[in-house]
Amino acid sequence: MTGPTPPGAGGVADLEPLWRSREQRAWNWYDWANSAYYTTVLSVLFAPYMITVAGKAAGCGSSADDTCDKTVDLLGLHLAAGSLPFYLTSFATIASAFVLPVVGALVDRSSRKRLHMAAFAWSGSLFAALLFLMRGDHWQLGAFAVVVSSILGGCSLVSYYAILVDISTEDERDRVSSRGWAWGYLGGGLLLALNLVMVLAHGSLGLDKELAVRISLLSAAVWWAGFTLVPVLRLRDHPPRDVVAGSGRLLSRSFGQLFTTLREMRAFPMTLTFLVAFLFYNDGIQTVIGVASTYGSKQLGFGDGVLIATILMIQFVAYGGALLFGRLAATYGAYRCILWGTYAWMVIVVLAMFLPRKNIVAFLLLGVAIAVVLGGTQALSRSFFSLLIPRGREGEYFGLYNACERGTSWFGTFLFGIVFQVTGSYRPAIVALIVFFVLGAVFLLRLDARRGVEEAGNTAPAVM
């Protein structure tokens, strides 16, 4: 299985731009495919359902929620049922921080990145499908499945991001990444909308709520696996270029890869500067998204209907936000747009602090602002970082990029929790997150974008 062959290869006409465009469209479909898992499973349905199932096992009753302080036993640890899903996802992110750079180093040496991506995606979707079997008070299989599927999903993204460099020139990178991210929001939002309708209207469909949730979890796994076929069949194999030879045996190279990459990155100071900036502002973004429903319900007094509508609105508006930032990057450059995005996030968290209680219009308008900036900053961060990677080490560096995104994403929630505990209010807790965007902006301002691209041996885009 070698993938399609470019038409006209070896002919007089240069059809490479057309073939590259075809691959870019195929590449976008993996954003569409995997986003269903991250929205339906990890962001919305898994945590409350796991709390309910684990709560029954702990003796909290059938109406168990996150206030249940009774414990379940996990590998000898007694963990509160209400906290179990958060411990599981935290463990998965920390484990990913060590696994992903290893996967990246192996991807760099492969001429079949698309098959690596597919293998990780289909394995991850298989474990995600096992969540369907979590029912009653049997939570153990679900705990194992969500950890493994989350790690495998991250592994698939390392290959996916590395392919971006193979199928696009430096000047095309922002547009391609933004369009892919937009497709991800659209696909993830579409399946989430269908699943929320099924869960909320389960009685009308002849289902009990537990079965409706389980079918929704299964649908995300099937969606992920099924749509992964599109890029697998339409992408080409690209031979590795400028591969850095490894020393030592495979295991010694692999398990030391994270620290080796960090040490060698000192030769690329602008790349390291951006990675530190990304670590801070991305942590702020992830925390805002993660605590938004809590802030809306506990501090602003909104019910589930308003919160669900806002979640869906953000998914679909973020589609337009990603495309908008892609167009802005073509005029002003990705670096400036990312910097402006961090400024916008500062304004958003300050406005969030002063939102009046139960004012739906103000809450929805802020949700629109979040959606527009959310899609744009994340999409352009991916494409801009690709310009700062030395050729032949895309997988290795994107592995580190994803490790930073996942392994440090608890800083913001930790700060949010500490401020709430000290003040007793979510308002100062939400505005405290501004520190992450300020630090991100500080490091971005220290970054010389053109120098970073040239140090990595890449060609600077026409607009930086």
C-alpha positions in Angstrom: 0.0 0.0 0.0 2.0 3.0 -1.3 -0.7 5.6 -1.8 -1.7 7.2 -5.1 0.8 8.3 -7.7 0.7 11.9 -9.0 -0.8 12.1 -12.4 1.7 13.4 -15.0 4.7 12.4 -12.9 7.7 12.7 -15.1 5.8 14.8 -17.7 6.6 18.2 -19.0 3.9 20.1 -17.0 4.5 20.8 -13.3 1.4 19.4 -11.7 2.9 19.3 -8.2 0.9 22.3 -7.0 -2.3 20.7 -8.1 -1.4 17.4 -6.5 -0.3 19.1 -3.3 -3.6 20.9 -3.2 -5.4 17.5 -3.5 -3.3 16.1 -0.6 -4.1 19.2 1.5 -7.8 18.6 1.1 -7.4 15.0 2.1 -5.2 15.9 5.1 -8.0 18.2 6.4 -10.2 15.2 6.9 -8.2 13.9 9.8 -9.0 17.0 11.8 -12.6 16.3 11.0 -12.2 12.6 12.1 -10.3 12.9 15.4 -12.2 16.0 16.7 -15.3 13.9 17.3 -13.3 11.9 20.0 -12.0 15.1 21.7 -15.4 16.9 21.7 -18.0 14.1 22.4 -15.8 11.9 24.6 -13.1 13.9 26.4 -14.7 17.3 26.5 -18.4 16.6 27.2 -19.7 13.1 27.9 -17.0 10.9 29.4 -16.4 12.7 32.8 -20.0 13.0 34.0 -20.8 9.4 32.9 -17.7 8.0 34.5 -18.5 9.8 37.8 -22.0 8.3 37.7 -20.7 4.7 37.0 -17.8 4.9 39.5 -20.2 6.6 42.0 -22.5 3.5 41.9 -19.5 1.3 42.6 -18.5 3.5 45.5 -22.0 3.4 47.0 -23.0 6.9 46.2 -26.3 5.8 44.7 -27.7 6.0 41.2 -27.7 9.8 41.3 -23.9 10.1 41.9 -22.3 13.4 40.9 -19.1 15.2 41.4 -20.0 15.9 45.1 -19.6 12.2 45.9 -16.6 11.8 48.2 -16.7 8.0 48.5 -13.8 6.2 46.9 -13.0 3.4 44.5 -9.8 1.4 44.4 -7.5 2.0 41.5 -4.2 0.1 41.7 -4.2 0.3 45.4 -5.1 4.0 45.5 -8.4 5.1 47.0 -9.7 7.8 44.7 -12.9 9.8 45.1 -15.5 8.8 42.5 -16.2 12.4 41.7 -12.5 13.0 40.9 -11.7 9.8 39.1 -12.1 11.0 35.4 -9.9 14.0 36.1 -7.2 11.8 37.6 -7.4 9.5 34.6 -7.1 12.3 32.0 -4.2 13.9 34.0 -2.4 10.6 34.0 -2.9 10.2 30.3 -1.5 13.7 29.6 1.6 13.2 31.7 2.2 9.8 30.1 1.8 11.4 26.7 4.5 13.9 27.5 7.1 11.1 27.6 5.6 8.9 24.8 5.0 11.5 22.1 8.6 12.6 21.5 9.6 9.0 21.2 6.9 8.5 18.5 8.0 11.6 16.8 11.6 10.4 16.5 10.4 7.2 14.9 8.0 9.0 12.5 10.9 11.2 11.2 12.7 8.0 10.0 9.6 6.7 8.2 8.4 7.1 4.7 4.9 6.1 5.7 3.7 8.7 8.1 0.1 8.4 6.9 0.1 4.7 7.8 1.6 5.5 11.2 -1.1 8.0 11.7 -3.8 5.5 10.7 -2.4 2.7 12.9 -2.5 5.0 16.0 -5.9 6.4 15.0 -7.5 3.0 14.5 -6.0 1.6 17.6 -7.1 4.6 19.6 -10.6 4.4 18.2 -10.8 0.7 19.1 -10.0 1.4 22.7 -12.4 4.4 22.6 -15.1 2.0 21.4 -14.6 -0.1 24.6 -16.2 2.8 26.5 -19.5 1.4 25.2 -19.1 -1.5 27.5 -18.9 0.7 30.6 -22.2 0.3 32.3 -23.9 -0.1 35.7 -21.1 0.1 38.3 -18.3 -1.4 36.1 -16.0 1.5 35.6 -12.6 -0.3 35.3 -12.6 -1.1 31.6 -13.7 2.5 30.9 -10.8 3.8 32.9 -8.3 1.7 31.0 -9.9 2.5 27.6 -9.9 6.3 28.0 -6.2 6.5 29.1 -5.0 4.3 26.2 -7.2 5.9 23.6 -6.1 9.4 24.7 -2.4 8.5 24.4 -2.9 6.8 21.0 -4.8 9.8 19.8 -1.9 12.0 20.7 0.5 9.7 18.9 -1.6 9.9 15.7 -1.5 13.7 15.9 2.3 13.7 15.9 2.3 11.9 12.5 -0.5 14.1 11.3 1.3 17.3 12.1 4.5 16.1 10.6 2.7 15.4 7.3 1.7 19.1 7.1 5.4 19.9 6.3 5.4 17.3 3.5 2.3 18.5 1.7 2.7 22.3 1.9 5.2 25.1 1.2 6.0 27.7 3.8 3.7 30.2 2.2 0.8 27.7 2.2 1.2 26.4 5.8 -1.1 28.9 7.6 -3.9 28.5 5.2 -3.8 24.7 5.2 -3.5 24.5 9.0 -6.4 26.9 9.5 -8.6 25.1 7.1 -7.9 21.8 8.8 -8.6 23.2 12.3 -11.8 24.7 10.9 -12.9 21.3 9.6 -12.1 19.8 13.0 -14.5 22.2 14.7 -17.2 21.6 12.1 -16.9 17.8 12.3 -16.6 17.6 16.1 -19.5 20.1 16.5 -21.8 18.2 14.1 -21.4 14.9 15.9 -21.6 16.5 19.3 -24.9 18.2 18.3 -26.4 14.9 17.1 -25.3 13.1 20.3 -26.6 15.8 22.6 -30.0 15.6 20.9 -29.9 11.8 21.5 -29.0 12.1 25.1 -31.4 14.9 25.9 -34.3 13.3 24.0 -33.5 9.7 24.9 -37.0 9.0 26.2 -38.6 10.1 22.9 -36.2 7.7 21.1 -37.1 4.8 23.3 -33.7 4.7 25.0 -32.7 5.1 28.6 -30.1 7.8 29.4 -27.3 5.4 30.1 -27.7 3.7 26.7 -27.9 7.0 24.9 -24.6 8.1 26.4 -23.0 4.8 25.6 -24.1 5.0 22.0 -22.8 8.5 21.8 -19.4 7.4 23.1 -19.4 4.6 20.5 -20.4 6.9 17.7 -17.3 9.1 18.3 -15.0 6.0 18.0 -16.7 4.9 14.8 -16.6 8.4 13.3 -12.9 8.7 14.2 -12.0 5.4 12.6 -14.3 5.8 9.5 -13.2 9.2 8.4 -9.5 8.4 8.9 -9.9 6.3 5.7 -10.1 9.5 3.6 -6.5 10.8 4.3 -5.1 7.3 4.4 -6.3 6.6 0.8 -5.6 10.0 -0.7 -2.3 11.0 0.8 1.0 10.0 -0.7 4.0 8.5 1.0 6.8 11.0 1.3 10.4 9.8 1.8 12.2 11.1 4.9 14.6 14.0 4.3 17.6 15.2 6.2 17.1 12.6 8.9 19.4 13.0 11.9 21.1 9.7 12.6 20.5 8.2 16.0 23.1 6.7 18.3 22.8 3.7 20.6 20.1 1.1 20.6 16.4 1.8 19.9 15.3 1.7 23.5 18.0 4.0 24.7 17.4 6.5 21.9 13.6 6.4 22.4 13.4 6.8 26.2 16.0 9.6 26.2 14.4 11.4 23.3 12.4 13.9 25.2 15.5 15.2 27.1 17.7 14.9 24.0 15.4 17.1 22.0 15.2 19.7 24.7 18.9 19.8 25.0 19.6 20.1 21.3 16.9 22.7 21.0 19.3 25.2 22.6 20.9 25.5 19.1 17.5 27.0 18.0 16.8 29.7 20.6 13.8 31.2 18.7 12.2 27.8 18.4 12.6 27.3 22.1 11.3 30.8 22.8 8.1 30.1 20.9 7.6 26.7 22.6 7.8 28.4 26.0 5.3 31.1 24.8 3.0 28.4 23.5 3.3 26.5 26.8 1.9 29.5 28.7 -0.8 30.9 26.4 -2.1 27.5 25.4 -2.4 26.5 29.0 -4.5 29.6 29.5 -6.7 28.7 26.5 -7.2 25.1 27.6 -8.1 26.3 31.2 -10.6 28.9 30.0 -12.3 26.2 27.9 -12.2 23.6 30.6 -13.7 25.8 33.4 -16.2 27.8 31.2 -19.1 25.5 32.0 -18.3 25.6 35.8 -18.1 29.3 35.7 -21.3 29.6 33.7 -23.3 27.3 36.1 -21.8 28.1 39.5 -21.0 31.8 39.2 -23.4 33.0 36.6 -26.4 30.8 37.4 -27.1 29.3 34.0 -28.8 25.9 33.5 -27.7 23.0 31.3 -29.7 24.2 28.3 -27.8 27.5 28.1 -24.4 25.8 28.6 -25.1 23.2 26.0 -26.2 25.8 23.5 -23.1 27.8 24.2 -20.8 24.8 23.8 -22.3 24.0 20.4 -22.2 27.7 19.3 -18.5 27.8 20.2 -17.8 24.8 18.0 -19.4 26.2 14.9 -18.3 29.8 15.4 -14.7 28.5 15.9 -14.9 27.1 12.4 -15.3 30.6 11.0 -12.7 31.9 13.5 -10.0 29.5 12.2 -10.7 30.5 8.6 -10.7 34.2 9.5 -7.3 34.0 11.2 -6.0 32.1 8.2 -6.9 35.0 6.0 -5.5 37.5 8.4 -2.2 35.5 8.5 -2.0 35.8 4.7 -1.9 39.6 5.1 -0.2 40.2 8.4 1.7 37.0 9.1 1.0 34.2 11.6 3.3 35.6 14.2 1.4 38.9 14.5 -1.9 37.2 14.5 -0.9 34.8 17.3 0.4 37.8 19.3 -2.9 39.7 18.7 -4.7 36.6 19.8 -3.0 36.6 23.2 -4.0 40.2 23.7 -7.6 39.2 22.8 -7.5 36.4 25.4 -6.4 39.0 28.1 -9.5 41.1 27.3 -11.8 38.0 27.3 -10.8 36.9 30.8 -11.2 40.4 32.2 -14.6 40.8 30.6 -15.5 37.3 32.0 -14.9 38.6 35.5 -17.5 41.3 35.2 -20.2 39.3 33.4 -23.5 40.0 35.1 -25.3 37.0 36.6 -27.9 35.3 34.4 -27.3 37.8 31.5 -27.6 35.3 28.6 -26.9 37.9 25.9 -23.6 39.0 27.5 -22.6 35.3 28.1 -23.3 34.3 24.5 -21.4 37.4 23.1 -18.4 36.4 25.2 -18.7 32.9 23.9 -18.6 34.2 20.3 -15.4 36.1 21.1 -13.8 33.0 22.7 -14.8 30.9 19.6 -13.3 33.4 17.1 -9.9 33.6 18.9 -9.9 30.0 19.9 -9.8 28.5 16.4 -7.4 31.1 15.1 -4.7 31.0 17.7 -4.5 27.2 17.8 -4.5 26.7 14.1 -1.8 29.3 13.5 0.3 28.1 16.4 0.6 24.7 14.6 1.6 26.2 11.3 4.0 28.8 12.7 5.8 26.2 14.8 6.3 24.0 11.7 8.4 26.9 10.2 10.7 26.8 13.3 11.5 23.0 13.0 14.8 21.9 11.3 14.0 19.8 8.3 13.9 16.0 8.9 12.9 16.4 12.6 9.2 17.4 12.2 7.9 14.4 14.1 10.4 14.8 16.9 9.6 18.4 17.4 5.9 18.1 17.0 6.1 15.3 19.6 7.6 17.8 22.0 5.0 20.4 20.9 2.2 18.0 21.8 4.0 17.0 25.0 4.1 20.6 26.1 0.5 21.0 25.3 -0.6 17.9 27.2 2.0 17.6 30.0 1.6 21.1 31.3 -2.1 21.7 30.8 -2.8 21.3 34.5 -1.1 24.5 35.6 -4.0 26.7 34.7 -6.6 24.6 36.4 -4.4 24.4 39.5 -4.2 28.2 39.7 -7.9 28.5 39.1 -8.6 26.1 42.0 -6.2 27.8 44.3 -7.6 31.3 43.7 -11.2 30.0 44.2 -10.2 28.3 47.4 -8.6 31.5 48.8 -11.3 33.9 47.6 -14.4 31.8 47.6 -15.4 33.2 44.2 -14.9 32.1 40.6 -14.6 35.7 39.4 -11.1 36.4 40.6 -10.2 32.8 39.7 -11.1 33.4 36.0 -9.3 36.7 35.8 -6.2 35.2 37.4 -5.7 33.2 34.2 -4.5 36.5 32.5 -1.1 35.7 33.9 -0.7 32.9 31.3 -1.6 35.1 28.4 0.7 37.9 29.7 3.6 35.5 30.0 2.9 34.1 26.6 2.9 37.6 25.1 6.1 38.4 26.9 7.9 35.5 25.3 6.3 36.1 21.9 7.6 39.7 22.0 11.1 38.3 22.6 10.8 36.2 19.4 12.5 37.2 16.1 10.2 35.2 13.8 12.4 35.6 10.6 15.5 34.7 12.5 13.9 31.6 13.9 12.8 30.4 10.5 16.2 30.9 9.0 18.0 29.3 11.9 15.9 26.2 11.3 17.1 26.1 7.7 13.6 26.9 6.2 12.5 29.5 3.8 10.7 32.5 5.4 7.2 33.0 4.0 6.5 36.2 2.0 4.6 37.6 5.0 5.9 37.0 8.5 
